[in-house]
Amino acid sequence: MDSRTDYLDKINRITLNFPDEREREYRNYFFKSSLKISRFAIIVVSVIYIFFGYLDSIVAGEFFRFFITIRIIVVPTFLLVVALSYTKNFIRYWQLLLLLLYIIASVGIIIMLVKLPEETIYSSGLILVFLSGAVLVRLRFILFSIGSWLAVFIYIIAAFALNVDYGTIISNGFFLISALVIGMFAAYSNEKFNRQNFDLYLQLERKNTEIEEVNKSLEEKVLSRTKLLNSRNIELRKEVKRSALIQEELFDAKEKAEESDKLKSAFLANMSHEIRTPMNGILGFANLLREAEDEAELDEFIEIIISNGEHLLDLINDIIDLSKIEAGILKIEKSEFDLNVLTKEIYDMFCKDKNVVDNNLNLSYSNGLDNSNSLIYTDRVRLKQILINLVSNSCKYTDEGSIEFSYTIKYNKLKFYVKDTGIGIKEEHQKHIFDRFMQASTSRTLGRESTGLGLAITKTYLKLMGGNIAVSSKLNVGSEFIFELPVGNNNKKI
Ligand code: ADP
């Protein structure tokens, strides 16, 4: 059903009223769109009504004064309605007021018609002007019809009462009714058209709001979808990053595993060689013991056996430490002890070292704390092992000159220095010497009992104890190893 038939089906054919709430809305709309034109039309009709006074002066003769009086009564009523049109509640009664005006004006005209029955042109002119005025002021069709039929009725009664001849009554009545019917047509189609327009306007509005709502919900949907897509995108990007990272980690882990596998194989080969060398020494010289020619030779052989045995023991100790570290069972056990006693022990241990004695090396040390105040709190066994590793390396890799070690303690941080004037380490080797199973250079360490484990073990110990180690070294000039370690003291156990 299209909107036109829909609209026609619903309105009342006579009153043209809408059957629903549209009626109220329409009246508002009609009032707003008619107010100015209606006001203007009333003023125009008033002017014409007065202007007709001039015609009265020519045509009315003896009734001139009477007619003017009527006009003087009617016109101010018109102007009063114009004034009322500026009041707030005018909308409520404007159509009734217009109807009242219409009736007053028509009564005035009817009086003139019955008083001057013989002036037919004057009368018919009056009737036409007055009816068109009624349409112009925007009186609704139904009220216009009521007012007009009332006017016809009043005219007929008045005409009969004043004995106007039949011919005039019929002629005026004819004019009145024809003008009235034309006016009714005009008012009817005008109002119907207006209402239809309004209904279309309402439908358009409704469609507009529907479209707006659909648009809005569409926009919302698009927005929420965009948001969802964006967040999915972000998640995906994160996922891609994460998997790239995992891949990288996996790749690193694989490389490390391969590297460590290689190193372990190399280490095993190395170890079997390292173990075999002192073992051969021990067994070989043990066999020679029986054949020793004199006491001095016997002592020499025994000395070699002991030294090889000690080396073997060192090696086995290193391997045990390393496997403990690898298994993760190495524990740090802290206690309070005298650091100066420990440095003395190290010194005493290495001043008798074969290399030191043979090469006449100058081994010295200094303490950062007074003997009276050198108690610290950390793992003594591990610290001693670290110092042994570093000082023994210096003794091992120094052929002439000096070896010295010292320490300082500041803000509970122990800083240890072990310095020598030995063979030094090539720069490119320096970063690898702390790796497990690494030796700086096989050619250079040749002839020195070397496993490539000491510094790796040292670094791991320090890490476990919250410290770190660094080296600075120059080839053929010497090396300095510095490590730092947080330590407690009398008052503070960390
Ligand atoms: P090892 O001494 O048993 O080979 P380390 O792990 O203690 O094993 O040392 C690793 C390597 O670092 C040694 O092989 C040696 O080349 C080098 N190095 C360590 N300390 C010194 C030092 N004081 N002077 C020169 N080179 C050193």
Residues whose N, C-alpha, C, O or C-beta is under 5 A from the ligand:
A	BS01	ADP	N393 S394 Y397 G422 I423 G424 I425 I433 M438 Q439 A440 S441 T445 E449 S450 T451 G452 L453 G454 L455 A456 S479
